[in-house]
Amino acid sequence: MIIGWLKQLRIAFGASFIWLVCLIYFTQGFRSFVWTAVSYQLKDRLKLSPSASQFVTSIAFFPWSIKPIYGILSDCIPIKGRKRIPYLVIATLLSLFPWMILGLQETIRNSRDQLMIFLLLQNLGSAMADVVIDAMIAEAARLEKARFAGDLQSISWMAMALGGICGSLLGGYALSNFQMENIFLVFAVLPTVQLFSCVFVKESPEYRKPSLKLSTSNGSNGINGSISNEDKSFIQVHKANTLRRNKSSKLKKKKKINRSIAQMPEKDGSFFSQLLQSIKMAGYTLFKAFRQPVILRPMAWFFLAQVTMPNLSTVMFYYQTEVLNLEPSFLGTTRVIGWIGLMVGTFIYNRFLKKMKLRRILMFAHVALSLLTLLDIVLVTRLNVSLGVSDKTMTLFGSALSDAINQFKFMPFLILSGHLCPPGIEGTLFALFMSINNLGATISGFLGAGLASVLNISSGSFDNLSFGIAIQVICTILPAGFLFLIPKEATGISA
């Protein structure tokens, strides 16, 4: 069945395109292989404190918070008439060279600031590749075989999950058997294969003026993979209603837009003037849509739900390795369990919770997360030992359950984002939603680093860790007080 399904996709889109999609998403998931090594590099080689390590990691992941910029650039600035493959090549090179340099240059690898810069560049390449391949998937589905749009997203998620499981399993094994520099070089093989794979994917050149329209790609397909046919029918109704509500305002603005287009310089003018006008129009359209209360309020809640909870994951990593003496291979296993928990959470949500009101789901998720965080207090205070529960059992079940419940929170975010996107700019606005979520996670990392610093939690000194986790428990409940920002009657299939 799976082989026949893959054959259908190969016939519809071409073997080289399907291979590139699977490879990029597999690489995104397999990043856990090398980032496990980065965590140990920061802790063991650079001897950074938990707060300093959390700070470096948060800075390194910042490029994921500005994804719409990559989409607007690829939409508005074609390179030799092509909008996707050249940017994918640039993104792949940015992903490849930092790992090669870090693997070959010990001085850079052992310098905190230089390591942070190269990790930042690597994430810039990964985030850009993520946006571009999403755009390519959306365009291919729209132009070739629209009925395969969900299948393309499904295969991409399967590839990423497979990459995550393989990367987590092999990452712990590699740390026990390879030198750190060799792990970086081994991972660089995947971006190298990705770079050569770009050569075999054809993209028709488009020699035209910069477009004043935002592409509906750049991640729009990410919605389709998580929404059923019932959801899709709702979105069509929602879009129709949105069109009717905005019809009068659009008619008023139409003349203004036409005048601005007419005033754009022609061929004898500057191409860069047209380009600047295109980018400005794209940014204005994005800002205009996002400031609508029906969009701004729910997104504000999801942002607040991230920034009100300090992330102490790096501190817990230090505690698990230094106090509990958990091996790298076991920590890799916990991440595999986390991936399985994520997939189970997705199944449970789609099967049982999709028709439940979002406010109720999100309330349940945060209460459950706060209770699971209490398990960390049990682990840190060693109560589990007196109860006869091993540290490994606590860590495994805590990882699986927390990832599953976090998915209960993330799935409504995906679906509500899809419902709220007005027609015409779905893709770029959805990328903005994801960037807001990523920015919230980055700020949460900074808050966690600050909290660890204030409480004097450092390598070998975890006396105040239980107090820090107690603060995290309280902060996890806080977003429930802002649930009025979520539409009252919104469910997984209505908004």
DOMIDO-922313 format. One record per residue (C-alpha): residue number from 1; z, y, x negated. Coordinates in steps of 0.1 Angstrom, whole numbers, plus 5000, padded with zeros to 4 digits. Example, Ala and Ser with C-alpha at 12.3 -4.5 7.8 and 13.67 -1.06 7.14 Angstrom:
BEGIN
> i|z|y|x
> 1|5078|4955|4877
> 2|5071|4989|4863
This chain:
BEGIN
> i|z|y|x
> 1|5000|5000|5000
> 2|5010|5024|4973
> 3|4979|5015|4952
> 4|4956|5021|4982
> 5|4973|5054|4988
> 6|4968|5065|4952
> 7|4932|5055|4954
> 8|4927|5077|4985
> 9|4942|5107|4966
> 10|4920|5099|4936
> 11|4889|5099|4957
> 12|4899|5131|4975
> 13|4909|5152|4945
> 14|4898|5134|4914
> 15|4916|5112|4890
> 16|4921|5139|4864
> 17|4938|5163|4889
> 18|4961|5136|4903
> 19|4970|5126|4867
> 20|4978|5162|4858
> 21|5000|5167|4889
> 22|5020|5136|4882
> 23|5023|5143|4845
> 24|5036|5179|4850
> 25|5061|5168|4876
> 26|5072|5138|4856
> 27|5078|5161|4826
> 28|5098|5185|4848
> 29|5121|5156|4857
> 30|5121|5141|4822
> 31|5135|5174|4809
> 32|5170|5158|4814
> 33|5161|5137|4783
> 34|5160|5166|4760
> 35|5186|5189|4777
> 36|5212|5162|4773
> 37|5206|5166|4735
> 38|5208|5204|4738
> 39|5242|5201|4754
> 40|5255|5180|4725
> 41|5237|5204|4700
> 42|5257|5234|4714
> 43|5290|5215|4715
> 44|5289|5193|4683
> 45|5266|5211|4659
> 46|5271|5247|4668
> 47|5308|5242|4678
> 48|5305|5266|4707
> 49|5333|5270|4732
> 50|5326|5259|4768
> 51|5322|5295|4779
> 52|5298|5304|4751
> 53|5277|5272|4757
> 54|5276|5281|4795
> 55|5264|5316|4786
> 56|5236|5303|4763
> 57|5224|5278|4790
> 58|5224|5305|4817
> 59|5204|5329|4796
> 60|5180|5301|4787
> 61|5173|5293|4823
> 62|5167|5329|4834
> 63|5128|5325|4835
> 64|5132|5303|4866
> 65|5146|5333|4884
> 66|5114|5354|4882
> 67|5088|5328|4893
> 68|5070|5352|4917
> 69|5059|5373|4887
> 70|5039|5343|4873
> 71|5023|5338|4907
> 72|5012|5374|4911
> 73|4999|5375|4875
> 74|4978|5344|4880
> 75|4965|5356|4913
> 76|4956|5391|4901
> 77|4946|5387|4865
> 78|4919|5359|4861
> 79|4912|5349|4825
> 80|4875|5345|4820
> 81|4872|5342|4857
> 82|4897|5314|4861
> 83|4932|5319|4876
> 84|4949|5285|4871
> 85|4939|5264|4841
> 86|4942|5292|4815
> 87|4977|5300|4827
> 88|4986|5264|4827
> 89|4974|5261|4791
> 90|4995|5292|4781
> 91|5025|5277|4799
> 92|5021|5243|4782
> 93|5019|5260|4748
> 94|5051|5279|4756
> 95|5067|5246|4765
> 96|5054|5227|4735
> 97|5059|5249|4704
> 98|5096|5257|4709
> 99|5105|5220|4709
> 100|5083|5213|4678
> 101|5098|5243|4660
> 102|5134|5233|4669
> 103|5126|5197|4658
> 104|5112|5208|4624
> 105|5134|5239|4615
> 106|5170|5230|4610
> 107|5180|5266|4604
> 108|5167|5277|4638
> 109|5182|5247|4655
> 110|5216|5255|4641
> 111|5216|5292|4649
> 112|5230|5301|4683
> 113|5208|5332|4689
> 114|5176|5317|4676
> 115|5182|5285|4696
> 116|5188|5305|4727
> 117|5155|5324|4723
> 118|5135|5293|4718
> 119|5151|5276|4748
> 120|5143|5308|4768
> 121|5106|5306|4758
> 122|5105|5269|4766
> 123|5119|5275|4801
> 124|5094|5304|4805
> 125|5066|5279|4799
> 126|5081|5253|4823
> 127|5087|5277|4851
> 128|5051|5291|4847
> 129|5037|5256|4848
> 130|5057|5248|4879
> 131|5042|5279|4897
> 132|5007|5272|4886
> 133|5006|5235|4895
> 134|5020|5243|4929
> 135|4992|5268|4934
> 136|4966|5243|4923
> 137|4980|5217|4947
> 138|4980|5242|4976
> 139|4944|5253|4968
> 140|4931|5218|4964
> 141|4946|5207|4997
> 142|4932|5238|5015
> 143|4898|5236|5000
> 144|4892|5199|4998
> 145|4913|5177|5021
> 146|4940|5196|5040
> 147|4952|5163|5056
> 148|4964|5152|5022
> 149|4986|5182|5015
> 150|5018|5163|5024
> 151|5007|5133|5003
> 152|5002|5156|4972
> 153|5037|5170|4976
> 154|5051|5135|4981
> 155|5035|5121|4950
> 156|5047|5151|4930
> 157|5083|5147|4941
> 158|5081|5109|4934
> 159|5069|5117|4899
> 160|5097|5142|4893
> 161|5123|5118|4906
> 162|5109|5090|4883
> 163|5109|5114|4854
> 164|5145|5124|4861
> 165|5157|5088|4863
> 166|5139|5079|4831
> 167|5150|5110|4812
> 168|5187|5105|4822
> 169|5187|5069|4812
> 170|5168|5073|4779
> 171|5186|5106|4770
> 172|5220|5089|4765
> 173|5204|5060|4745
> 174|5184|5085|4723
> 175|5216|5104|4714
> 176|5232|5072|4702
> 177|5202|5060|4682
> 178|5181|5090|4672
> 179|5187|5122|4651
> 180|5188|5154|4672
> 181|5156|5167|4656
> 182|5137|5135|4665
> 183|5147|5138|4702
> 184|5131|5173|4703
> 185|5100|5160|4686
> 186|5098|5129|4709
> 187|5100|5152|4740
> 188|5072|5174|4726
> 189|5048|5145|4731
> 190|5047|5151|4769
> 191|5036|5188|4767
> 192|5011|5177|4741
> 193|4996|5152|4765
> 194|4997|5178|4792
> 195|4978|5202|4770
> 196|4950|5178|4764
> 197|4949|5168|4801
> 198|4942|5204|4811
> 199|4908|5200|4794
> 200|4896|5174|4819
> 201|4905|5194|4851
> 202|4877|5216|4862
> 203|4882|5250|4878
> 204|4853|5270|4891
> 205|4852|5306|4877
> 206|4856|5334|4902
> 207|4839|5366|4889
> 208|4852|5392|4913
> 209|4874|5422|4916
> 210|4911|5416|4916
> 211|4922|5405|4950
> 212|4944|5427|4971
> 213|4957|5396|4989
> 214|4985|5375|4978
> 215|4976|5338|4975
> 216|4992|5314|4999
> 217|4998|5291|4970
> 218|5023|5294|4943
> 219|5046|5269|4959
> 220|5037|5269|4995
> 221|5031|5232|4993
> 222|5067|5228|4984
> 223|5075|5234|5020
> 224|5051|5209|5034
> 225|5066|5180|5016
> 226|5100|5186|5033
> 227|5088|5194|5068
> 228|5078|5168|5094
> 229|5049|5172|5118
> 230|5073|5185|5144
> 231|5084|5212|5119
> 232|5048|5221|5112
> 233|5040|5226|5149
> 234|5070|5249|5151
> 235|5058|5269|5121
> 236|5025|5274|5138
> 237|5042|5288|5169
> 238|5065|5309|5147
> 239|5035|5323|5129
> 240|5017|5331|5162
> 241|5048|5349|5175
> 242|5051|5368|5142
> 243|5014|5379|5144
> 244|5020|5392|5179
> 245|5051|5411|5170
> 246|5034|5427|5140
> 247|5000|5433|5155
> 248|5006|5469|5164
> 249|5021|5477|5130
> 250|4993|5459|5112
> 251|4967|5479|5131
> 252|4985|5511|5121
> 253|4985|5501|5085
> 254|4949|5487|5084
> 255|4933|5522|5081
> 256|4957|5531|5054
> 257|4950|5500|5034
> 258|4912|5504|5039
> 259|4915|5540|5026
> 260|4934|5528|4996
> 261|4907|5501|4989
> 262|4880|5527|4993
> 263|4896|5550|4968
> 264|4897|5522|4942
> 265|4874|5529|4913
> 266|4841|5510|4914
> 267|4824|5493|4884
> 268|4820|5526|4865
> 269|4858|5531|4869
> 270|4885|5513|4851
> 271|4890|5476|4857
> 272|4926|5480|4848
> 273|4929|5506|4876
> 274|4917|5480|4901
> 275|4941|5455|4885
> 276|4970|5478|4887
> 277|4962|5487|4923
> 278|4960|5449|4931
> 279|4994|5442|4915
> 280|5010|5472|4932
> 281|4997|5461|4966
> 282|5009|5425|4960
> 283|5044|5438|4951
> 284|5045|5462|4980
> 285|5035|5435|5005
> 286|5061|5411|4991
> 287|5088|5438|4993
> 288|5078|5448|5028
> 289|5081|5412|5041
> 290|5114|5405|5023
> 291|5132|5435|5036
> 292|5129|5423|5072
> 293|5164|5414|5085
> 294|5152|5380|5098
> 295|5143|5371|5062
> 296|5168|5392|5043
> 297|5200|5380|5060
> 298|5195|5342|5056
> 299|5184|5346|5020
> 300|5214|5369|5014
> 301|5237|5340|5025
> 302|5221|5314|5002
> 303|5224|5339|4973
> 304|5260|5346|4982
> 305|5267|5309|4985
> 306|5256|5305|4948
> 307|5272|5336|4932
> 308|5307|5332|4949
> 309|5312|5298|4932
> 310|5318|5298|4894
> 311|5299|5270|4878
> 312|5323|5250|4855
> 313|5299|5221|4848
> 314|5297|5228|4811
> 315|5335|5230|4809
> 316|5337|5196|4826
> 317|5311|5182|4802
> 318|5333|5192|4773
> 319|5364|5177|4790
> 320|5345|5144|4797
> 321|5333|5140|4762
> 322|5364|5153|4743
> 323|5393|5141|4764
> 324|5379|5112|4785
> 325|5357|5101|4755
> 326|5328|5092|4778
> 327|5297|5080|4759
> 328|5263|5098|4761
> 329|5248|5067|4776
> 330|5273|5067|4804
> 331|5268|5104|4811
> 332|5231|5096|4814
> 333|5239|5069|4839
> 334|5259|5095|4860
> 335|5228|5117|4861
> 336|5208|5087|4874
> 337|5234|5082|4901
> 338|5230|5119|4908
> 339|5193|5115|4913
> 340|5198|5086|4936
> 341|5224|5106|4955
> 342|5199|5134|4959
> 343|5173|5110|4973
> 344|5198|5094|4997
> 345|5209|5129|5008
> 346|5173|5138|5015
> 347|5169|5106|5036
> 348|5201|5112|5056
> 349|5192|5148|5063
> 350|5157|5140|5075
> 351|5169|5110|5095
> 352|5202|5122|5112
> 353|5208|5159|5106
> 354|5175|5177|5111
> 355|5182|5186|5147
> 356|5218|5198|5140
> 357|5224|5235|5139
> 358|5222|5249|5103
> 359|5255|5268|5105
> 360|5272|5235|5113
> 361|5254|5216|5084
> 362|5262|5244|5059
> 363|5298|5245|5070
> 364|5301|5208|5066
> 365|5284|5209|5032
> 366|5308|5236|5018
> 367|5339|5219|5032
> 368|5328|5186|5017
> 369|5320|5202|4983
> 370|5354|5218|4982
> 371|5370|5184|4988
> 372|5349|5168|4962
> 373|5359|5195|4937
> 374|5395|5184|4944
> 375|5385|5151|4928
> 376|5380|5170|4895
> 377|5416|5182|4897
> 378|5427|5146|4903
> 379|5406|5136|4872
> 380|5420|5165|4850
> 381|5456|5159|4860
> 382|5452|5122|4854
> 383|5464|5112|4889
> 384|5435|5087|4891
> 385|5451|5067|4863
> 386|5484|5064|4881
> 387|5464|5053|4912
> 388|5446|5026|4892
> 389|5411|5043|4894
> 390|5392|5045|4862
> 391|5377|5077|4848
> 392|5342|5063|4849
> 393|5346|5054|4886
> 394|5357|5089|4894
> 395|5329|5104|4875
> 396|5302|5082|4889
> 397|5312|5086|4926
> 398|5319|5123|4922
> 399|5284|5128|4907
> 400|5266|5108|4934
> 401|5285|5124|4963
> 402|5282|5160|4951
> 403|5245|5157|4945
> 404|5239|5141|4979
> 405|5260|5169|4997
> 406|5243|5196|4977
> 407|5210|5183|4991
> 408|5224|5188|5026
> 409|5227|5224|5016
> 410|5193|5226|4998
> 411|5172|5210|5026
> 412|5181|5237|5051
> 413|5172|5263|5025
> 414|5138|5248|5021
> 415|5131|5244|5058
> 416|5145|5278|5068
> 417|5125|5294|5040
> 418|5093|5278|5054
> 419|5101|5290|5089
> 420|5108|5326|5078
> 421|5077|5331|5057
> 422|5053|5354|5076
> 423|5016|5343|5076
> 424|4994|5353|5047
> 425|5021|5354|5019
> 426|5039|5321|5025
> 427|5035|5309|4989
> 428|5046|5339|4969
> 429|5074|5347|4993
> 430|5086|5311|4991
> 431|5085|5313|4953
> 432|5107|5345|4957
> 433|5131|5325|4978
> 434|5134|5298|4951
> 435|5138|5325|4925
> 436|5167|5340|4944
> 437|5183|5306|4945
> 438|5178|5301|4908
> 439|5191|5336|4901
> 440|5222|5328|4921
> 441|5227|5297|4900
> 442|5223|5317|4868
> 443|5249|5342|4879
> 444|5272|5314|4889
> 445|5269|5301|4854
> 446|5279|5335|4840
> 447|5309|5336|4863
> 448|5319|5301|4852
> 449|5316|5312|4815
> 450|5337|5343|4823
> 451|5364|5323|4842
> 452|5367|5298|4813
> 453|5370|5327|4788
> 454|5397|5344|4809
> 455|5417|5312|4813
> 456|5413|5305|4775
> 457|5397|5271|4782
> 458|5380|5260|4749
> 459|5372|5229|4730
> 460|5404|5210|4726
> 461|5423|5233|4749
> 462|5421|5224|4786
> 463|5456|5232|4798
> 464|5443|5257|4824
> 465|5413|5237|4835
> 466|5430|5224|4867
> 467|5438|5260|4876
> 468|5402|5270|4870
> 469|5390|5241|4893
> 470|5415|5252|4920
> 471|5399|5287|4919
> 472|5365|5270|4922
> 473|5377|5251|4953
> 474|5388|5283|4970
> 475|5355|5300|4961
> 476|5335|5271|4975
> 477|5350|5278|5009
> 478|5342|5316|5008
> 479|5305|5313|5019
> 480|5316|5298|5052
> 481|5328|5333|5061
> 482|5293|5347|5058
> 483|5276|5321|5080
> 484|5269|5348|5106
> 485|5239|5357|5084
> 486|5222|5324|5094
> 487|5204|5325|5128
> 488|5228|5312|5154
> 489|5204|5287|5170
> 490|5185|5277|5138
> 491|5182|5240|5132
> 492|5160|5219|5109
> 493|5131|5222|5133
> 494|5137|5257|5147
> 495|5146|5291|5134
